[in-house]
């Protein structure tokens, strides 16, 4: 696991803190324990220590409502290494940098959105070219025809269009020179936009 990556429970704790912070009332340790179903406030402190170490929050010792979210850290979008749009390659959770979000993303935390750098031309006919940055919303389901980031065997990742036909689910490229992928896969996110730098 990467140094700044969150576990599922750490993410739930952070989301609860975010929810309370939006009401301008940072939660107490006891409130977090109650929300999470923890029997010990010591467990909450362990989670807060982990979140603080990973740069998501700061807190003052011995104060009831002293949790302060580090908004810049929360809002940055991590670039997860490189994703091939030709042949899949090992890429998932290998963070190579961050994107500072613009107004389009300012309502979402980096825990919900990540970015992938595209390599290859298999999505060319969908307007996605080599070097593009694909902005992905983390989710486990998608509709037929949507472009997704899919996790294949051996942690390989690829960007393709999800297709359901004749009781078969597969990954379809947007380039007639590439063949569909008929392998087991897991949806890890849905494409929401493409960023491109021009010379």
C-alpha positions as CSV (number, residue, x, y, z in Angstrom):
1,X,0.0,0.0,0.0
2,X,1.2,3.5,-0.9
3,X,2.2,5.9,1.9
4,X,-0.8,8.2,1.3
5,X,-3.3,5.5,0.3
6,X,-6.4,5.1,2.5
7,X,-7.8,1.8,3.8
8,X,-11.6,1.3,3.5
9,X,-12.1,2.2,7.2
10,X,-9.7,5.1,7.1
11,X,-11.8,6.5,4.2
12,X,-15.0,6.0,6.1
13,X,-13.6,7.9,9.1
14,X,-12.3,10.7,6.8
15,X,-15.7,11.0,5.0
16,X,-17.5,11.3,8.4
17,X,-15.1,14.0,9.5
18,X,-15.7,15.8,6.1
19,X,-19.5,15.6,6.6
20,X,-19.3,17.1,10.1
21,X,-16.8,19.7,8.9
22,X,-19.3,20.9,6.3
23,X,-21.6,21.7,9.2
24,X,-18.8,23.6,10.8
25,X,-18.8,21.2,13.7
26,X,-15.7,18.9,13.7
27,X,-16.6,15.6,15.4
28,X,-15.3,14.5,18.7
29,X,-13.4,11.2,19.1
30,X,-16.5,9.8,20.9
31,X,-18.8,10.8,18.0
32,X,-16.4,9.1,15.5
33,X,-16.4,6.0,17.6
34,X,-20.2,5.9,17.8
35,X,-20.5,6.5,14.1
36,X,-18.0,3.8,13.2
37,X,-19.2,1.3,15.8
38,X,-15.9,1.3,17.6
39,X,-16.0,0.1,21.2
40,X,-12.8,2.0,22.1
41,X,-11.9,5.7,21.6
42,X,-8.3,4.4,21.4
43,X,-9.2,2.8,18.1
44,X,-10.4,6.2,16.8
45,X,-7.1,7.8,17.9
46,X,-5.2,5.1,15.9
47,X,-7.2,6.1,12.8
48,X,-6.7,9.8,13.4
49,X,-3.0,9.3,13.8
50,X,-2.9,7.4,10.5
51,X,-4.9,10.1,8.7
52,X,-2.6,12.8,10.2
53,X,0.5,10.9,9.2
54,X,-0.8,10.6,5.6
55,X,-1.4,14.3,5.5
56,X,-5.2,14.4,5.5
57,X,-5.8,16.3,8.7
58,X,-4.2,18.1,11.7
59,X,-5.4,18.2,15.3
60,X,-4.4,19.8,18.6
61,X,-3.9,17.4,21.5
62,X,-6.4,17.3,24.4
63,X,-9.0,19.4,22.7
64,X,-12.5,17.9,22.0
65,X,-13.2,19.3,18.5
66,X,-9.7,20.1,17.3
67,X,-9.7,18.1,14.0
68,X,-8.7,20.3,11.0
69,X,-8.9,19.0,7.5
70,X,-6.1,19.8,5.2
71,X,-8.1,20.9,2.2
72,X,-5.3,21.1,-0.3
73,X,-4.3,17.5,0.4
74,X,-7.9,16.4,0.2
75,X,-8.6,18.0,-3.1
76,X,-5.5,17.1,-5.1
77,X,-6.2,14.4,-7.7
78,X,-3.5,11.6,-7.7
79,X,-2.1,10.5,-11.1
80,X,-1.9,6.7,-10.9
81,X,1.2,6.0,-13.0
82,X,0.4,5.2,-16.7
83,X,-2.5,3.3,-18.1
84,X,-2.1,1.7,-21.5
85,X,-4.9,2.3,-24.0
86,X,-3.4,-0.3,-26.2
87,X,-2.2,-3.4,-24.3
88,X,-2.9,-3.4,-20.5
89,X,0.0,-3.0,-18.1
90,X,0.7,-3.0,-14.4
91,X,-0.3,0.5,-13.2
92,X,-2.9,0.5,-10.4
93,X,-2.1,2.6,-7.3
94,X,1.4,3.5,-8.5
95,X,1.1,7.3,-7.8
96,X,3.4,9.4,-10.0
97,X,2.1,12.9,-9.1
98,X,-0.9,15.0,-8.5
99,X,-3.3,17.4,-10.4
100,X,-4.6,20.5,-8.7
101,X,-8.3,20.5,-9.4
102,X,-10.1,23.4,-11.0
103,X,-13.7,24.4,-10.4
104,X,-15.1,21.3,-12.2
105,X,-13.7,19.1,-9.4
106,X,-13.9,21.3,-6.4
107,X,-16.9,19.4,-4.8
108,X,-15.0,16.1,-4.7
109,X,-12.1,14.8,-2.7
110,X,-9.1,13.0,-4.1
111,X,-10.4,9.9,-2.3
112,X,-13.2,9.8,-4.9
113,X,-11.3,10.8,-8.1
114,X,-8.0,9.7,-9.5
115,X,-6.2,10.3,-12.8
116,X,-4.5,7.9,-15.3
117,X,-2.0,8.8,-18.0
118,X,-3.1,7.2,-21.3
119,X,-0.6,5.3,-23.5
120,X,-1.4,3.8,-26.9
121,X,-4.1,4.4,-29.5
122,X,-6.8,1.8,-28.7
123,X,-9.3,4.5,-27.7
124,X,-8.4,6.9,-30.6
125,X,-11.9,6.9,-32.1
126,X,-13.4,8.0,-28.7
127,X,-11.1,11.1,-28.9
128,X,-8.6,9.7,-26.4
129,X,-5.0,9.8,-27.5
130,X,-1.6,8.9,-26.2
131,X,-0.5,11.2,-23.4
132,X,-4.0,12.3,-22.3
133,X,-4.8,12.4,-18.6
134,X,-8.0,10.4,-17.9
135,X,-9.9,11.6,-14.9
136,X,-11.7,8.6,-13.3
137,X,-14.4,8.5,-10.6
138,X,-13.9,5.5,-8.3
139,X,-16.9,3.2,-8.6
140,X,-17.5,-0.5,-9.0
141,X,-20.4,-0.4,-11.5
142,X,-21.0,1.3,-14.9
143,X,-23.6,1.3,-17.6
144,X,-23.4,-0.4,-21.0
145,X,-21.3,1.6,-23.4
146,X,-19.5,3.7,-20.7
147,X,-15.7,4.1,-20.8
148,X,-14.2,2.6,-17.7
149,X,-10.9,1.8,-16.0
150,X,-10.8,-1.9,-15.6
151,X,-8.6,-4.0,-13.4
152,X,-7.6,-7.2,-15.2
153,X,-5.7,-10.3,-14.0
154,X,-2.4,-9.8,-12.2
155,X,-3.4,-6.1,-11.4
156,X,-3.2,-5.0,-15.0
157,X,-5.3,-1.9,-15.8
158,X,-6.8,-0.7,-19.0
159,X,-9.1,2.0,-20.3
160,X,-11.9,0.6,-22.5
161,X,-15.7,0.8,-23.2
162,X,-17.9,-1.6,-21.2
163,X,-20.1,-3.8,-23.4
164,X,-22.9,-6.2,-22.6
165,X,-24.0,-8.3,-25.6
166,X,-25.6,-11.7,-25.9
167,X,-25.2,-12.4,-22.1
168,X,-21.5,-11.6,-22.4
169,X,-19.6,-8.7,-20.8
170,X,-16.3,-7.6,-22.3
171,X,-14.1,-4.6,-22.9
172,X,-14.2,-2.9,-26.3
173,X,-11.5,-0.6,-27.7
174,X,-12.4,2.5,-29.8
175,X,-10.1,1.6,-32.6
176,X,-10.9,-1.0,-35.3
177,X,-7.3,-2.1,-35.3
178,X,-7.6,-3.5,-31.7
179,X,-9.5,-6.6,-30.6
180,X,-12.0,-6.6,-27.7
181,X,-10.8,-8.0,-24.4
182,X,-12.7,-11.1,-23.2
183,X,-11.0,-11.7,-19.8
184,X,-12.1,-11.5,-16.2
185,X,-12.0,-7.9,-15.0
186,X,-13.2,-5.6,-12.2
187,X,-14.5,-2.1,-12.8
188,X,-12.4,0.3,-10.7
189,X,-13.8,3.6,-12.0
190,X,-15.7,5.5,-14.7
191,X,-14.2,8.1,-17.1
192,X,-15.6,11.5,-16.4
193,X,-13.3,13.7,-18.5
194,X,-10.0,13.9,-20.4
195,X,-7.3,16.5,-19.8
196,X,-4.9,17.3,-22.6
197,X,-1.9,19.6,-22.8
198,X,-1.2,21.3,-26.1
199,X,2.3,22.3,-27.2
